[in-house]
Amino acid sequence: MLLIGNPGNRRTAGLQAARARLGLPPAVVVPYLALLQGQLSLAEVAQWTEFRGCSAPYVRLDAPGEDFDVERALIALGAPDCSASAEEERLLPFGTRRDPDPWSSSMALGIKEQVGRLYHPAQWFRGFGRLLARIESEAAELWPAARWVNAPKDIVAMFDKRYTHQVLTAAGVPVPRLLAEPDRIRNYEELKETMMQKRMHRVFVKLACGSGACGVVAYQLNSLTGAELAVTTLGVETYVARPPIFFNSMKIRKYSDQTTIRLIVNWLLKQGAHTEQWIAKASFEDRTYDIRQLVVSGEPCHRVARVSQTPITNLHLRSERMSLDAVGLDKRLQTTIGDCAVKALAAFPSAAVAGVDVLLSSGSMQPYVIDVNPFGDLLYKVLHQGEDAYTWELMKTEVEPHTAAAAREVLREEELA
């Protein structure tokens, strides 16, 4: 396995530990930063001892987060003055979208780390799309038969919530109703006007390329009084002589003042946002929940109910993890959730693994898919048939296919004999 990721982080460590448990050789790790800074190329990797004579490596692209140097380099790669061909933009669903606040590559490389700050998500995502396009092209030249855990095109597609909604809708997967097509709503005033016109007084405004609840706002507007409330992890610092700074506070905040809500909404819409109906979630006792359902090779496996007292249920926000049995879901509903998640991932045919977030609507218990995360397999304390998520993935995508291929080869040799 060739693992392109950030060495030493919890994802890489988890995967390597799972490989060791299964008696597999360690994945060969290629750092994102080395590729971004030109210190290493896939052509050089192909000459390493592990890959000599290998025509079809198994390639895993992992999440590029939790490394500021990588974040900064991706923002720089997404800059308008960073030479990029149409070929490098081909994976980006909204690659022709004009960036209203572009940063030069030198400006991006000069930023200093401020923990939690959100710098330029839209330009970061453009850089990530360009990098994955390069990786895909280079791998195709070196290893035409390379196998991907999740192909670059599907990772980029799943990472863009605007495009994911379109793909799932076309596939007949139930999703919350869209407030408006991407970029039709340009500012806070237009958001409120559209909500009133469509009588959709509760919506989620989501940063198109955000993850882990970063850039998610649960927003409601009282149609009679005009009172408004925004629930989010976003924080904002304002200044007299320079633009405001936005950051991920890693805790839930509630805003009811129009000035702050306008600042946050306008920034999200400028970066690129997806806005959909806020569907009331099913409840357990006095809290609401949704479900993270992992899908591997077309089968539902690890899953956990994320139970919260707020509309935002991500586990790192102190939501409680519970089994589906514990929140009172019968086997029929559990099967429905799994089937819904499988159908969602099937809409991305070159992806074998994703964490699919499914909500059940209050009352009717109708399932809706609210996110498909290509890196959604980092699930602590969640087992399926006694195995953790990484071990299960390797069993289904590497061990079992290899065993099956070996068995077919034995049968073929016996037939020839």
C-alpha positions as semicolon CSV with decimal commas, in nm:
position;residue;x (nm);y (nm);z (nm)
1;M;0,000;0,000;0,000
2;L;0,110;0,353;-0,084
3;L;-0,030;0,596;0,173
4;I;-0,026;0,965;0,085
5;G;-0,093;1,158;0,403
6;N;0,064;1,332;0,699
7;P;0,317;1,107;0,876
8;G;0,282;1,049;1,247
9;N;-0,075;1,165;1,289
10;R;-0,355;0,955;1,439
11;R;-0,489;0,841;1,103
12;T;-0,155;0,714;0,978
13;A;-0,081;0,551;1,314
14;G;-0,422;0,379;1,319
15;L;-0,382;0,238;0,971
16;Q;-0,029;0,113;1,034
17;A;-0,138;-0,054;1,358
18;A;-0,420;-0,231;1,174
19;R;-0,179;-0,355;0,907
20;A;0,050;-0,493;1,175
21;R;-0,240;-0,678;1,340
22;L;-0,326;-0,841;1,008
23;G;0,035;-0,937;0,931
24;L;0,055;-0,694;0,638
25;P;0,371;-0,497;0,564
26;P;0,360;-0,131;0,670
27;A;0,214;0,110;0,417
28;V;0,477;0,318;0,242
29;V;0,403;0,674;0,354
30;V;0,452;0,966;0,117
31;P;0,402;1,301;0,294
32;Y;0,172;1,558;0,139
33;L;0,422;1,827;0,232
34;A;0,705;1,660;0,040
35;L;0,489;1,651;-0,273
36;L;0,374;2,010;-0,227
37;Q;0,725;2,145;-0,171
38;G;0,876;1,950;-0,461
39;Q;1,102;1,747;-0,233
40;L;0,960;1,422;-0,368
41;S;0,770;1,297;-0,672
42;L;0,574;0,981;-0,737
43;A;0,829;0,898;-1,009
44;E;1,096;0,884;-0,739
45;V;0,870;0,678;-0,514
46;A;0,824;0,428;-0,798
47;Q;1,197;0,361;-0,785
48;W;1,194;0,271;-0,417
49;T;1,264;-0,091;-0,336
50;E;0,907;-0,155;-0,222
51;F;0,763;-0,061;-0,563
52;R;1,015;-0,206;-0,807
53;G;0,828;-0,445;-1,031
54;C;0,493;-0,338;-0,883
55;S;0,246;-0,256;-1,158
56;A;-0,063;-0,207;-0,942
57;P;-0,002;-0,055;-0,598
58;Y;-0,295;0,001;-0,369
59;V;-0,312;0,377;-0,310
60;R;-0,477;0,546;-0,015
61;L;-0,517;0,923;-0,001
62;D;-0,572;1,032;0,356
63;A;-0,700;1,358;0,504
64;P;-0,452;1,646;0,466
65;G;-0,556;1,818;0,791
66;E;-0,385;1,869;1,126
67;D;-0,067;2,007;0,969
68;F;-0,033;2,383;0,929
69;D;0,255;2,361;0,681
70;V;0,038;2,148;0,454
71;E;-0,258;2,385;0,494
72;R;-0,044;2,685;0,403
73;A;0,109;2,508;0,102
74;L;-0,236;2,410;-0,028
75;I;-0,362;2,769;0,000
76;A;-0,054;2,878;-0,196
77;L;-0,111;2,609;-0,461
78;G;-0,467;2,736;-0,504
79;A;-0,350;3,094;-0,569
80;P;-0,436;3,254;-0,905
81;D;-0,070;3,330;-0,974
82;C;0,033;2,967;-0,918
83;S;0,058;2,828;-1,271
84;A;-0,219;2,574;-1,318
85;S;-0,347;2,425;-1,641
86;A;-0,706;2,334;-1,717
87;E;-0,592;1,976;-1,662
88;E;-0,513;2,056;-1,299
89;E;-0,854;2,219;-1,249
90;R;-1,048;1,929;-1,398
91;L;-1,149;1,765;-1,069
92;L;-1,299;2,081;-0,917
93;P;-1,680;2,079;-0,959
94;F;-1,698;2,459;-0,944
95;G;-1,350;2,534;-1,071
96;T;-1,467;2,827;-1,284
97;R;-1,617;3,005;-0,982
98;R;-1,459;3,345;-0,936
99;D;-1,280;3,395;-0,606
100;P;-1,385;3,736;-0,470
101;D;-1,078;3,761;-0,244
102;P;-0,782;3,578;-0,400
103;W;-0,450;3,561;-0,217
104;S;-0,119;3,548;-0,403
105;S;0,102;3,244;-0,345
106;S;0,360;3,459;-0,164
107;M;0,092;3,600;0,063
108;A;-0,031;3,249;0,141
109;L;0,320;3,121;0,216
110;G;0,378;3,414;0,447
111;I;0,086;3,350;0,682
112;K;0,167;3,256;1,041
113;E;-0,010;2,986;1,233
114;Q;-0,289;3,096;1,465
115;V;-0,451;2,790;1,618
116;G;-0,810;2,753;1,505
117;R;-0,804;3,035;1,252
118;L;-0,975;2,981;0,917
119;Y;-0,762;3,145;0,653
120;H;-0,898;3,092;0,302
121;P;-1,103;2,769;0,273
122;A;-1,202;2,827;-0,089
123;Q;-0,842;2,873;-0,204
124;W;-0,732;2,580;0,015
125;F;-0,984;2,358;-0,162
126;R;-0,871;2,476;-0,504
127;G;-0,516;2,387;-0,408
128;F;-0,625;2,046;-0,280
129;G;-0,811;1,980;-0,605
130;R;-0,506;2,079;-0,809
131;L;-0,279;1,855;-0,602
132;L;-0,507;1,552;-0,636
133;A;-0,529;1,607;-1,012
134;R;-0,149;1,603;-1,031
135;I;-0,129;1,289;-0,817
136;E;-0,391;1,113;-1,029
137;S;-0,213;1,199;-1,357
138;E;0,132;1,097;-1,230
139;A;0,001;0,770;-1,086
140;A;-0,174;0,687;-1,414
141;E;0,155;0,721;-1,601
142;L;0,356;0,518;-1,350
143;W;0,100;0,254;-1,257
144;P;-0,183;0,227;-1,514
145;A;-0,341;-0,053;-1,309
146;A;-0,313;0,125;-0,972
147;R;-0,604;0,063;-0,736
148;W;-0,740;0,346;-0,524
149;V;-0,917;0,318;-0,191
150;N;-1,096;0,636;-0,299
151;A;-1,005;0,782;-0,637
152;P;-0,905;1,152;-0,640
153;K;-1,206;1,255;-0,848
154;D;-1,449;1,110;-0,595
155;I;-1,263;1,254;-0,297
156;V;-1,292;1,603;-0,446
157;A;-1,658;1,543;-0,537
158;M;-1,747;1,428;-0,185
159;F;-1,552;1,714;-0,031
160;D;-1,770;1,975;-0,205
161;K;-2,110;1,978;-0,031
162;R;-2,269;2,168;-0,322
163;Y;-2,172;1,899;-0,569
164;T;-2,238;1,610;-0,329
165;H;-2,599;1,730;-0,298
166;Q;-2,633;1,730;-0,677
167;V;-2,484;1,381;-0,712
168;L;-2,701;1,233;-0,438
169;T;-3,015;1,397;-0,578
170;A;-2,946;1,253;-0,923
171;A;-2,895;0,909;-0,766
172;G;-3,229;0,922;-0,585
173;V;-3,075;0,942;-0,238
174;P;-3,297;1,135;0,008
175;V;-3,135;1,467;0,101
176;P;-3,265;1,786;0,267
177;R;-3,432;2,032;0,033
178;L;-3,201;2,290;-0,123
179;L;-3,275;2,655;-0,044
180;A;-3,117;2,777;-0,369
181;E;-2,870;2,666;-0,634
182;P;-2,500;2,726;-0,559
183;D;-2,401;3,095;-0,566
184;R;-2,758;3,213;-0,627
185;I;-2,753;3,364;-0,278
186;R;-2,476;3,621;-0,262
187;N;-2,513;3,782;0,080
188;Y;-2,693;3,787;0,413
189;E;-2,981;4,002;0,288
190;E;-3,047;3,768;-0,004
191;L;-3,036;3,470;0,231
192;K;-3,312;3,617;0,448
193;E;-3,516;3,721;0,145
194;T;-3,496;3,374;-0,009
195;M;-3,588;3,208;0,319
196;M;-3,898;3,426;0,346
197;Q;-3,996;3,368;-0,018
198;K;-3,967;2,991;0,015
199;R;-4,109;2,984;0,368
200;M;-3,804;2,793;0,481
201;H;-3,738;2,963;0,812
202;R;-3,476;2,720;0,942
203;V;-3,170;2,633;0,734
204;F;-2,817;2,501;0,759
205;V;-2,556;2,718;0,591
206;K;-2,246;2,504;0,536
207;L;-1,902;2,596;0,412
208;A;-1,884;2,402;0,085
209;C;-1,551;2,238;0,166
210;G;-1,567;2,230;0,544
211;S;-1,536;1,925;0,768
212;G;-1,584;1,842;1,133
213;A;-1,865;2,103;1,170
214;C;-1,617;2,374;1,071
215;G;-1,811;2,648;0,893
216;V;-2,157;2,504;0,970
217;V;-2,432;2,741;1,088
218;A;-2,778;2,632;1,200
219;Y;-2,975;2,949;1,128
220;Q;-3,336;3,032;1,201
221;L;-3,543;3,340;1,124
222;N;-3,874;3,432;1,285
223;S;-4,104;3,529;0,998
224;L;-4,320;3,751;1,221
225;T;-4,074;3,932;1,447
226;G;-3,757;3,911;1,240
227;A;-3,569;3,767;1,538
228;E;-3,284;3,541;1,435
229;L;-3,054;3,284;1,591
230;A;-2,734;3,127;1,458
231;V;-2,582;2,819;1,623
232;T;-2,227;2,745;1,507
233;T;-1,868;2,674;1,608
234;L;-1,753;2,983;1,417
235;G;-1,607;3,270;1,608
236;V;-1,516;3,613;1,471
237;E;-1,278;3,886;1,582
238;T;-1,339;4,233;1,438
239;Y;-1,095;4,522;1,399
240;V;-1,120;4,886;1,304
241;A;-0,848;4,901;1,040
242;R;-0,836;4,548;0,900
243;P;-1,071;4,269;0,796
244;P;-1,227;4,043;1,057
245;I;-1,069;3,709;1,145
246;F;-1,279;3,394;1,154
247;F;-1,187;3,091;1,358
248;N;-1,316;2,751;1,463
249;S;-1,382;2,779;1,835
250;M;-1,427;2,400;1,875
251;K;-1,735;2,466;2,087
252;I;-2,093;2,565;2,017
253;R;-2,171;2,937;2,010
254;K;-2,508;3,109;1,975
255;Y;-2,555;3,448;1,813
256;S;-2,871;3,656;1,803
257;D;-2,726;3,994;1,705
258;Q;-2,765;4,084;1,341
259;T;-2,420;4,239;1,307
260;T;-2,231;3,920;1,393
261;I;-2,467;3,693;1,199
262;R;-2,430;3,912;0,890
263;L;-2,049;3,899;0,916
264;I;-2,045;3,518;0,945
265;V;-2,301;3,452;0,673
266;N;-2,138;3,692;0,427
267;W;-1,799;3,532;0,483
268;L;-1,936;3,180;0,428
269;L;-2,115;3,283;0,110
270;K;-1,800;3,454;-0,018
271;Q;-1,595;3,140;0,042
272;G;-1,862;2,921;-0,122
273;A;-2,148;2,773;0,076
274;H;-2,424;2,514;0,054
275;T;-2,762;2,603;0,208
276;E;-3,029;2,345;0,279
277;Q;-3,343;2,292;0,484
278;W;-3,292;2,236;0,856
279;I;-3,481;1,915;0,924
280;A;-3,566;1,848;1,287
281;K;-3,377;1,537;1,397
282;A;-3,510;1,240;1,588
283;S;-3,464;1,266;1,962
284;F;-3,348;1,049;2,247
285;E;-3,470;1,166;2,586
286;D;-3,408;1,543;2,577
287;R;-3,144;1,539;2,303
288;T;-3,132;1,497;1,925
289;Y;-2,909;1,268;1,724
290;D;-2,793;1,159;1,383
291;I;-2,588;0,858;1,271
292;R;-2,238;0,823;1,128
293;Q;-2,253;0,508;0,916
294;L;-1,929;0,375;0,770
295;V;-1,957;0,198;0,434
296;V;-1,677;-0,026;0,305
297;S;-1,686;-0,195;-0,035
298;G;-2,061;-0,162;-0,067
299;E;-2,143;-0,288;0,282
300;P;-2,251;-0,094;0,593
301;C;-2,035;-0,169;0,895
302;H;-1,930;0,057;1,186
303;R;-2,189;0,306;1,301
304;V;-2,254;0,533;1,593
305;A;-2,536;0,762;1,701
306;R;-2,412;1,113;1,778
307;V;-2,634;1,249;2,054
308;S;-2,632;1,621;2,131
309;Q;-2,826;1,899;2,300
310;T;-2,754;2,122;1,999
311;P;-2,838;2,094;1,627
312;I;-2,470;2,019;1,552
313;T;-2,378;1,665;1,657
314;N;-2,011;1,612;1,571
315;L;-1,843;1,397;1,836
316;H;-1,550;1,630;1,903
317;L;-1,806;1,888;2,024
318;R;-1,879;1,678;2,334
319;S;-2,168;1,494;2,176
320;E;-2,225;1,153;2,328
321;R;-2,155;0,841;2,123
322;M;-2,422;0,576;2,159
323;S;-2,517;0,255;1,983
324;L;-2,823;0,251;1,761
325;D;-2,981;0,001;1,996
326;A;-2,928;0,237;2,289
327;V;-3,122;0,522;2,122
328;G;-3,411;0,284;2,054
329;L;-3,373;0,209;1,682
330;D;-3,515;-0,129;1,584
331;K;-3,346;-0,361;1,334
332;R;-3,568;-0,243;1,050
333;L;-3,463;0,119;1,095
334;Q;-3,100;0,020;1,137
335;T;-3,117;-0,168;0,807
336;T;-3,282;0,132;0,642
337;I;-2,999;0,357;0,760
338;G;-2,737;0,115;0,629
339;D;-2,911;0,080;0,292
340;C;-2,941;0,457;0,259
341;A;-2,569;0,502;0,330
342;V;-2,472;0,228;0,084
343;K;-2,681;0,394;-0,187
344;A;-2,512;0,728;-0,113
345;L;-2,159;0,590;-0,152
346;A;-2,261;0,399;-0,465
347;A;-2,321;0,738;-0,629
348;F;-1,941;0,777;-0,619
349;P;-1,837;0,464;-0,813
350;S;-1,460;0,499;-0,765
351;A;-1,477;0,517;-0,387
352;A;-1,468;0,215;-0,155
353;V;-1,480;0,384;0,186
354;A;-1,675;0,675;0,332
355;G;-1,846;0,787;0,649
356;V;-2,204;0,874;0,560
357;D;-2,402;1,097;0,797
358;V;-2,771;1,009;0,811
359;L;-3,039;1,191;1,005
360;L;-3,382;1,055;1,089
361;S;-3,652;1,320;1,082
362;S;-3,844;1,377;1,402
363;G;-4,175;1,196;1,399
364;S;-4,167;1,020;1,061
365;M;-3,814;0,878;1,110
366;Q;-3,750;0,935;0,739
367;P;-3,375;0,906;0,663
368;Y;-3,185;1,185;0,492
369;V;-2,817;1,189;0,398
370;I;-2,654;1,512;0,515
371;D;-2,287;1,443;0,438
372;V;-2,057;1,193;0,267
373;N;-1,706;1,209;0,410
374;P;-1,422;1,038;0,218
375;F;-1,215;1,053;0,537
376;G;-1,496;0,959;0,773
377;D;-1,343;0,638;0,909
378;L;-1,167;0,784;1,213
379;L;-1,408;0,624;1,461
380;Y;-1,287;0,569;1,816
381;K;-1,433;0,296;2,037
382;V;-1,660;0,169;1,759
383;L;-1,628;-0,197;1,658
384;H;-1,797;-0,412;1,394
385;Q;-1,779;-0,786;1,438
386;G;-1,503;-0,724;1,690
387;E;-1,282;-0,519;1,457
388;D;-1,198;-0,149;1,448
389;A;-1,265;0,051;1,134
390;Y;-0,914;0,040;0,986
391;T;-0,876;-0,334;1,039
392;W;-1,217;-0,399;0,884
393;E;-1,133;-0,182;0,581
394;L;-0,809;-0,369;0,518
395;M;-0,983;-0,704;0,556
396;K;-1,246;-0,608;0,300
397;T;-1,036;-0,414;0,050
398;E;-0,696;-0,583;0,065
399;V;-0,690;-0,915;0,250
400;E;-1,008;-1,075;0,116
401;P;-0,958;-0,964;-0,248
402;H;-0,598;-1,092;-0,232
403;T;-0,711;-1,424;-0,084
404;A;-0,982;-1,457;-0,348
405;A;-0,734;-1,382;-0,627
406;A;-0,489;-1,638;-0,489
407;A;-0,765;-1,899;-0,472
408;R;-0,864;-1,831;-0,833
409;E;-0,502;-1,873;-0,938
410;V;-0,480;-2,211;-0,758
411;L;-0,799;-2,327;-0,932
412;R;-0,667;-2,213;-1,269
413;E;-0,341;-2,406;-1,216
414;E;-0,537;-2,716;-1,114
415;E;-0,753;-2,690;-1,425
416;L;-0,445;-2,660;-1,646
417;A;-0,289;-2,959;-1,474
